[in-house]
């Protein structure tokens, strides 16, 4: 959820600061390239089958991580067709911002437990 919020805020700020809608849409699509596959993986990892046995859980993690990577790459490949006109630097900024939410969340969680 935090990744989605960061993506929407980045898109709004990018659109407001540049005055260009294509920057906002590119930022949002970059964020979606992280958020949508991550949500798909989380959904798959919470299925009943994924938690039956330790070996099945390990295989499930590998399977869903592979699905996430393939889906992310596919979204990047079709980005130019989905967002018209596409601003690649903005897309990459949205993607990196949302990826970095993991690191911030881990740091925040670590400080809360101390």
Residue, then its C-alpha position, 0 to 999 in steps of 0.5 A: x500500500x505504501x508503494x502505491x501511495x508513494x507512486x500516486x504522490x510522485x505522479x501528482x508532484x511530477x505533474x504539478x511541477x512540470x505542468x506536463x500530464x505525460x510526466x505524471x502518467x509516466x511516473x504512475x506507470x513506473x510505480x505500477x510496474x512495481x506495485x501490480x506485480x508485487x501485489x500479484x506475488x503477495x496474493x499468490x504467496x497467501x494462497x492455501x497451497x503456498x503454506x502447506x509444507x516448508x518445501x512447497x512454501x520454498x518452491x512457491x516463493x521462487x515461482x511467485x518471484x519469477x512471475x513477478x519479474x516476468x510481469x514487471x518486464x512485460x509491463x516495461x516492454x509494453x510501456x510505450x504502447x500504454x502511455x502515450x507519449x512516454x517519458x522514460x526518465x519519469x517512468x524510471x523515477x517512479x519505478x525506483x521510488x517505489x522499489x526504495x519503499x522496501x528499504x525505507x519500510x525495513x529501516x522504519x520497522x527496525x527502529x520501531x522494534x528497538 
